[in-house]
Amino acid sequence: MLDITNLPEKYLESMKKLLGGEYPLYIESLGKKAYSGVRVNTLKIAPQRFKELFKNDFKPVPWTSNGFYTTQKTSLSKNPYYHAGLYYLQEPSAMAPAALADIKPHSKVLDLCAAPGGKSTEAAARLGGDGLLVSNDISATRAKALLKNLELTGAGNIIITCEKPENLVKCFSGYFDSIILDAPCSGEGMFRKDRAVLEEYKKRGPEAFTAIQAQLIDIASRLLKPGGSIIYSTCTYSVAENEYVVGGFLRLHNDFYLEPIDIYKGFYNSTHLEGSVRLFPHRIDGEGHFIAKIKRRKKDEDTDIYTYEKEDLNHCINKYTDSKVSKNKSVITKKKHGKRVETTSKIPESCMEFLKHIYRNWDRDRFYINREYIYYLPEFYVLDNNLHYLRTGLLLGRIKNLRFEPSQALAMNLKADEWDNPLDLDIDDNRVIKYLKGETIEDTKLYDGFRLVCVCGYPLGFVKQSGYKCKNKYYPGWRMT
Ligand SMILES: C[S@@+](CC[C@H](N)C(=O)[O-])C[C@H]1O[C@@H](n2cnc3c(N)ncnc32)[C@H](O)[C@@H]1O
């Protein structure tokens, strides 16, 4: 239970000011347990089928069609279906930003501060395997978790970078239809869920984040196409980190405006910046969040669409510029979509032989070989030699001693019925756990060659069968312990 007397006085004062008469209800809510949630990965399974698999009529999260409340966080993280990528464990309020983002089929989406992938995994699901998702995080360790989560989800239309956001401008200026900017923040909305956030807050407070947030929004705006939109979200209440950052940006950029967020029961319309919303734990079943949707006007769109009178935002601009981001500071101004890499239709024979097991029409123009690794690029892509990539499309596998070794990512990207001879195990079959632990398993039918191991029709990974023995090819770093 969160000890309210342990909360900084300055923070409590700011909440009192923000909430007025609702303040006692908010304080009372801090004494309650934080909510946990599970978001179904619709790339792999429909929410209804998920509920049937778990024989549980999970309570739905109101603001997303594939999110549910759960009390069984631990058992869900150890379940074989988790290893099959059927769901992602996520705090319910954190499901809102990706659910509210404009993500259309065949579009280009960027998640700028993406690790460990809570929003990216949903963005990938909403793209449905087409288009492009670029997921970036500045932190190398966190980006590794992002890579794992996206691969577990089964997303292949991805580019994962570990970059300072400003470095993306050269390659992707004006490129994206939709951007998610889930900014680093002071985390006031997470105190009840994670005490470590509170301890960190005591050291740094909200002031430490406003400059970087303002800079990130500025960079995101340069990466956005005319007509596109940015979802700006934080898990903090601080007006300086939310309304002042967004409002200050809008005040300086007439070609951007705020599109009102859909209001669900309990969402609180920000009084500081109309159209943006706040989620409070005393109003909804979830933790604290702020969300705003910033749209970039289409080139021929009338300026009248800019709904905010400049005077209305005067209070924001001062705070925004206080954060020391120069008004029109252009990190890299030259518009240049990065170099296209050479794709190849000359795929090594052993890889081609392997791909014959898969019932899928491969586009020959999208194969890309980098050293011994073979990738299948997304529908759209631009790659720049100067960027640091963790993934460039779907990693199919690698050539080792002239032989093709399929990747774990490929297994996760497949559907069981795309493989010619899957080894489909029942959830109660003890070979499922043995397989996930990296052990050798056996089948009752003789076979020689690679097979896709599935649990109740959902792929887990590959084995290489020889006679009855199936050599385990499950990625060692993902093994169940
Ligand atoms: C709120 S977390 C993102 C959570 C993520 N969107 C999710 O849903 O799983 C903020 C992220 O921003 C990253 N970050 C911090 N400073 C950054 C910067 N200057 N540029 C890009 N990312 C940054 C952190 O490494 C962290 O992973």
The ligand as an SDF file (V2000), in Angstrom:
LIG
                    3D

 27 29  0  0  0  0  0  0  0  0999 V2000
    7.6100    5.9130  -21.1710 C   0  0  0  0  0  0  0  0  0  0  0  0
    8.9360    4.9860  -21.7290 S   0  0  0  0  0  0  0  0  0  0  0  0
    8.3000    4.2610  -23.1790 C   0  0  0  0  0  0  0  0  0  0  0  0
    7.3930    3.0990  -22.9420 C   0  0  0  0  0  0  0  0  0  0  0  0
    6.9800    2.4260  -24.2190 C   0  0  0  0  0  0  0  0  0  0  0  0
    6.3730    3.3570  -25.1420 N   0  0  0  0  0  0  0  0  0  0  0  0
    6.0220    1.2940  -23.9580 C   0  0  0  0  0  0  0  0  0  0  0  0
    4.8280    1.4710  -24.0920 O   0  0  0  0  0  0  0  0  0  0  0  0
    6.5110    0.1880  -23.6520 O   0  0  0  0  0  0  0  0  0  0  0  0
    9.9840    6.1920  -22.3840 C   0  0  0  0  0  0  0  0  0  0  0  0
   11.1320    5.6640  -23.2010 C   0  0  0  0  0  0  0  0  0  0  0  0
   11.8080    6.7830  -23.7210 O   0  0  0  0  0  0  0  0  0  0  0  0
   13.1620    6.4540  -23.8320 C   0  0  0  0  0  0  0  0  0  0  0  0
   13.8890    7.7260  -23.8920 N   0  0  0  0  0  0  0  0  0  0  0  0
   14.3890    8.4830  -22.9240 C   0  0  0  0  0  0  0  0  0  0  0  0
   14.9770    9.5820  -23.4190 N   0  0  0  0  0  0  0  0  0  0  0  0
   14.8410    9.5020  -24.7520 C   0  0  0  0  0  0  0  0  0  0  0  0
   15.2530   10.3120  -25.8090 C   0  0  0  0  0  0  0  0  0  0  0  0
   15.9160   11.4140  -25.6370 N   0  0  0  0  0  0  0  0  0  0  0  0
   14.9540    9.8790  -27.0200 N   0  0  0  0  0  0  0  0  0  0  0  0
   14.2710    8.7240  -27.2510 C   0  0  0  0  0  0  0  0  0  0  0  0
   13.8610    7.9140  -26.2830 N   0  0  0  0  0  0  0  0  0  0  0  0
   14.1420    8.3220  -25.0550 C   0  0  0  0  0  0  0  0  0  0  0  0
   13.4830    5.6210  -22.6250 C   0  0  0  0  0  0  0  0  0  0  0  0
   14.5810    4.7820  -22.8710 O   0  0  0  0  0  0  0  0  0  0  0  0
   12.1710    4.8570  -22.4380 C   0  0  0  0  0  0  0  0  0  0  0  0
   12.2700    3.5840  -22.9940 O   0  0  0  0  0  0  0  0  0  0  0  0
  1  2  1  0
  2  3  1  0
  2 10  1  0
  3  4  1  0
  4  5  1  0
  5  6  1  0
  5  7  1  0
  7  8  2  0
  7  9  1  0
 10 11  1  0
 11 12  1  0
 11 26  1  0
 12 13  1  0
 13 14  1  0
 13 24  1  0
 14 15  1  0
 14 23  1  0
 15 16  2  0
 16 17  1  0
 17 18  1  0
 17 23  2  0
 18 19  1  0
 18 20  2  0
 20 21  1  0
 21 22  2  0
 22 23  1  0
 24 25  1  0
 24 26  1  0
 26 27  1  0
M  CHG  2   2   1   9  -1
M  END
$$$$
